[in-house]
Amino acid sequence: MSERILLVDDSPDVTRVCAQILATDSKRIHLFQTLHHVEAGFQAATNELMILHLNLGQRRAAPFPPEGAQRVIDIAAAHAGLPSPPARGRVIGMRPSTGA
């Protein structure tokens, strides 16, 4: 798991962001992030993402460049033995708007 310590604005609170690659292929990264309050020791937020690499010249999904692809593969391999986050795969949705 990759970690970064952050100071947000002028707040004295210190937060830690942890990022875990859950899966990857030639064009996508399934990433899970967790935000922790360092001093109080609680989990403040989670974020689950599907990142898609795009070739802006072709305006479509495309494989990662070789040097970037290898880095993603290496990190994913390092993260493979980590436990799956409990909040992984939570489904979200929006009901159709009623015109407001």
C-alpha positions in Angstrom: 0.0 0.0 0.0 1.3 3.5 -0.9 1.0 6.2 1.8 1.2 10.0 1.8 1.0 12.3 4.9 -0.9 15.5 4.2 -1.4 18.8 5.9 -4.7 20.3 4.7 -4.7 24.1 4.4 -4.0 25.8 7.8 -5.6 22.9 9.7 -3.4 21.4 12.4 -4.9 18.0 11.6 -2.6 15.5 9.9 -4.2 13.1 7.5 -2.7 10.0 5.8 -3.9 8.8 2.4 -3.4 5.1 1.6 -3.7 3.9 -2.0 -4.0 0.2 -3.0 -4.2 -1.1 -6.5 -6.8 -3.9 -6.5 -6.5 -4.9 -10.1 -5.0 -3.8 -13.4 -4.9 -4.6 -17.1 -3.3 -2.9 -20.1 -5.7 0.1 -20.0 -7.2 0.2 -16.5 -6.3 0.5 -12.8 -8.8 -0.4 -10.1 -7.7 1.7 -7.2 -8.9 2.0 -3.6 -7.9 5.0 -1.4 -8.4 5.5 2.3 -8.1 8.8 4.2 -7.1 8.5 7.9 -7.0 11.1 10.6 -3.5 10.4 12.1 -3.8 11.8 15.6 -7.3 10.5 16.3 -6.8 7.2 14.5 -10.0 7.0 12.6 -10.8 6.4 9.0 -12.3 9.6 7.6 -13.1 8.6 4.0 -12.7 6.0 1.3 -12.6 6.4 -2.5 -12.8 3.6 -5.1 -11.8 4.4 -8.7 -11.6 2.8 -12.1 -8.9 4.7 -13.9 -8.9 4.4 -17.7 -5.9 5.4 -19.8 -6.8 7.5 -22.8 -5.0 8.4 -26.0 -6.1 12.0 -26.4 -5.0 12.0 -30.0 -7.3 9.1 -30.9 -9.9 10.1 -28.3 -10.2 6.5 -27.1 -9.0 4.1 -24.4 -5.4 2.9 -25.1 -2.8 0.7 -23.4 -0.4 2.4 -20.9 3.0 3.3 -22.4 5.5 0.5 -21.6 7.4 2.3 -18.9 4.2 3.3 -17.1 2.6 -0.2 -17.6 5.6 -1.9 -15.9 5.5 0.5 -12.9 1.7 -0.2 -12.5 2.4 -4.0 -12.8 5.1 -3.8 -10.2 3.0 -1.9 -7.7 0.0 -4.2 -8.3 2.2 -7.2 -7.6 3.4 -5.6 -4.3 -0.2 -4.9 -3.3 -1.5 -8.4 -4.3 -1.0 -9.9 -0.8 -2.8 -7.1 1.0 -6.2 -7.8 2.4 -9.2 -6.5 0.4 -10.6 -3.3 1.8 -13.9 -4.0 3.6 -15.7 -1.2 1.7 -14.6 -2.4 -1.7 -17.2 -2.8 -4.3 -20.0 -0.8 -2.6 -22.5 0.1 -5.3 -23.6 3.7 -5.6 -26.2 5.2 -7.9 -28.5 8.1 -8.6 -32.1 7.9 -9.2 -33.3 9.6 -12.4 -33.9 13.3 -11.9 -37.6 14.4 -11.7 -36.7 17.6 -13.5 -35.7 19.9 -10.6 
